[in-house]
Each structure stands twice: as structure tokens, then as C-alpha cells.
């Protein structure tokens, strides 16, 4: 029998035939696909003809089609709907894949052909996009160590393979800690919690198989609990468990893993001739150097800390009025901030929530994409990997653009956080290929499902990434969609969050779940004002994490990462009542893989741009200005990695942004 993953997918839009695939199909499909890919690579590398763009670069672009299929299906289910078998497969696959890809990037014969083309690029008659793909391919080989010889070469392979499996262990430890911990609540403990939190803790209890309600470590459950529970003792217990993820001792402890990862990264950078891992990593980013990153973060830090210190004084006073003595602690901040929000903005998150129905917010995200880019969304009835998944066909002027899949609800089998990935990326070579894009979130289930304002922003954020994939219009897959510099990739997503805040969007789509009434005008105004609320806290918790990440990778690897973390926090005067957004033992952005290592700053870097880019719409005549929308698609959303990020931004805006727009946007300096 042929393996359903590798057979032709005779499904609508060639979406993976999830219903026909069993977990037993993955391992043989992976082996077969890697073999096929290796044969293709070998044929390219050993070609007797002189290297041409077609027989080398295009041949590389076209190779590995089967492997793409296996990995897109596997990583989709392993991230969003895991089980012990899939976790085991992931442990097996990780070193195999690492070995496979480093085998390709260290293939000397192949590298020589690419290097030869790179040397002759002027005389090859290539298009701009082709030169760019050639440059990126060549740079990729060099950075992967293709130019290394002998012992150094062997050591590089060892390091990469070890890093890959350490990253997987880090993630799995985190998942295990998140799954194992929960706190049972008595009926009395529910006092003070708004209805949606009560529903969510009861639903969590059912999922855990307890008779009563429980708090778990899912962000969408624990954050509202910390915000609303008047029980300081329970908040402390929950907060301590949440921040202890990955640092509980025993086999799921991530601290040793983090330390080993940092040492290996430094060694890797040194082997390639860089002073530090941050130097190596930032070379390909828009920021380019650690100093530019640190300067930007510290400019933001000073304004944010000033605001957070002022806020801490106010919250401490509120707590003391509550009869609690001693300093404000990290498990107090959200609770008193919520009280203050109610007092000052009179915006009650619980009253707000019925207006933020998941289905209406999805419609809102679609409607904005329709007005801006002419996209239309029609529900698509296809079997996916979990009954909670939904799919839409995306068209423009009757032409198929993409398939969009939304998997919105939290469940134990899903890793935490929210993400967007392309199950198939856009390309025109070797044949037209329309994207299949998925958004995965962790919203609490309900009937109807209601979102917090934060959740609604997450929905728009991930949808912004999806647009970057769906509107991609390049020839080669390797530079398609979100294949851009890491500190540029959050621009489309963070920019899209601004449309949620457009008053007419909320007025139309934020309708009450029971009455269907639109959000009252005064509530709407409060929502918009409250968007800046507690930004001192939010900015501080984020920037602290970004600075620790940078310190880990700029210079020699720290002997003890936890000590280094403490040192950095002390040096910047971290407020005592604010924790890092992600502390080292559960800082998956930095340790689960290479993606955001010395790159966590990039959200902030992108926010500098998104504030500035949205201002371009406002200056031009409004959030839906057609000329600006056209420019956004033309220069940023459709271009993938076909040009340097700085050039793309310049083409859209005509200039580069400074930090001021961001500080104003966050309300950290006067507008
Ligand atoms: Zn994002």
C-alpha cells in the first residue's frame, strides 16, 4: 500500500488528507522522503555540466517536494494536537532531520557549484529575484559551515545535531510541566471570578478529569485568574507554579539544557569566525549589530521603567488600602491593575468579554482584509486533523488565492501560545502553488466562545502573519511569505492589530453575545483608551526578557544562565513586582530552537515599524486608505524576502522610523 502522505492528495486544494493518515505513516514517509531528497541533491551536486542557475539553484528549489509534504503534516499535528506517539516521533525525527539538512548544507560539491555561480553572478543574466535567491543560498551555505574543513567541520555537525535535540527536550519538558500542574478550586474559591473565568476553570476541570474546577498553566486561564482572584494565597501559588515551569527539578528541568545550548551556540559562532553568537545571528537581520539592538531596547526601557515605577506606587497604595501590608508582589500586579483599570477607566473586562465573540472577531479580521485587499472568505468543508479546526477558501475577483485554516481553542494536546504556519507556501516555480495557511491559538472554549481583548489582538496578529503568506507573490518558495528577516517578520502581524482598534471595526463587529447589540459608544471609547493601560508593566516584562536574551548571546556564554539573568535584571533595576515575560527555564522563543535566540527584541523592533506604518494610513486619509493598502501589499505583504527588509520598508514609507512613534503609541511619552 502506498503511504497516504506521499500519494497524490486528491482533496480540495490538495489540503493534506488528514483523515487517511495514521501516526504509523509518519516514520516510513519521512525515511522515503529523505532518501528521495538525497537522491535529488546528489544528482545536482554530481552534475557533469557546468553550474547554471537552472541546474543548481532552481533544481535545489524544486527538490524535496515529498519531504515538504511529510513535514508540513507532521509539524502541524505535533504542535497543535500531540499525543505520546507523536512526541516520540518528534524525538526521533529531530536528530534525523538535523542530520539530513546539515548533510545538504555541508555538501562540498554542491557548495562549490553554488559558490561558482555566486562568483559569476554578474554574467549570468539573472533577474533581481534570482540574484537574491542565489545570494541567500550562498550565504546560507557559508553560515551553515560549508566552508569548514576536517575536525572543525565534524565538530560543527555534532553541535548542530546536539542543539536540535536539546531544543526538542526543552519544549517537551515545558509541555510536561504545563500538563502536570493544576490547582483544584473549591466553590468558595470561585468568589470574585467573573463568569467567563468560572466557565473556563470548570471546563479545564472536566478536561483534567477532576470533579471540580481547576486552574491550569495555560496563559488564557492563568492570566485572568491572576487578574480577578481576590485570594492572594491562591494567586501566589498559581503564579509561582506558572513561573516555575521548566525549573521544577527532576527530569523536566530546563536549566542545564539552557546552559548547554548557550555554550554550543557560542562555539558554533566562533567556528564560523564570529566573536559571539549575537554577531552571527544579527548579521542577517535588519538590526545587524548587538549595539543597535541594545540601544533601541534601552531607549524603550528607560521610558517604560519610569512609567512602571509610578504605576507600582499607585498599586501598592491600593493594596495597602485593601489591608495587605508589605511590598507589592508579582502575583499582585495584575489583580490591582485590573482594579485600577475599573476605577480609572471603568472598563470591566468581564463586561467587555460578551462583546468579543470569537466568530465575530474572525469576521472582523476577514472584513478588514476585504476592504484593504479585496479578499473574500468562503467556508470550506474539509476534514482536518481535529474537529475544532475550520477552513475557508480565500479568493479575489473570483480567483483562488489561498486556503485559510483556523484552529482556535486551547486543549491539552496543543502547545501553548499562538502561531501561524504555511502548510504549503506560495510559489510560482516549478509550478504555480497556492498557499495553505493555518492560525493556531489557545482561546478558552465556550458557547459562544468569548475572547479577552488580548485574545482578540492575538487573533488579528496571527491573521496578519497569514496575510503575509496568502498575499505572497514571488517566484521561489525559499523567499516566499514570511521568509524574511526575523526582526521584520512581525511587522505585518503587529501592524494588523491596529485594525482591531479602528472604531468603526469594533462598532460593527463587537456585538453582544446574547442581545446582539453593538458595543455601547462609551465602552468602545474606554476600550480604545484602555489599550494604553498598564503599558509600563507590559513593556518592562517584555524588554527585560529581550535584554536577558541579548546578554546570553553577546559575548562569552554565561557559566550559569540563571545567575546571568539575575545580574542583567539587577543592572537595569527590574521592578520587584514585575516578572520577566519569559524567564530562562521556559523561554521557548530562545531555547526551543534558534528562531528568536538573540532575536526576542524583534517584536519591539517591528513595533517601531508598525506604529510608524499605521501612521502612514492615518496621515493619508484613514485606516482603509486604498493607496496605502495597495502600497502595503505591493512593497511588504507580497514581496516575501525578495529584497532587504530596510529597502522594503523604505519603498513603502519613504523613510525609516524612529523609536518615538512606538513610545507615543504605548503612551509612555506624551502624544
Ligand atoms: Zn507573530
Boltz pocket constraint, residues with backbone or C-beta under 6 A from the ligand:
constraints:
  - pocket:
      binder: B
      contacts: [[A, 461], [A, 465], [A, 489], [A, 490], [A, 493]]
      max_distance: 6.0
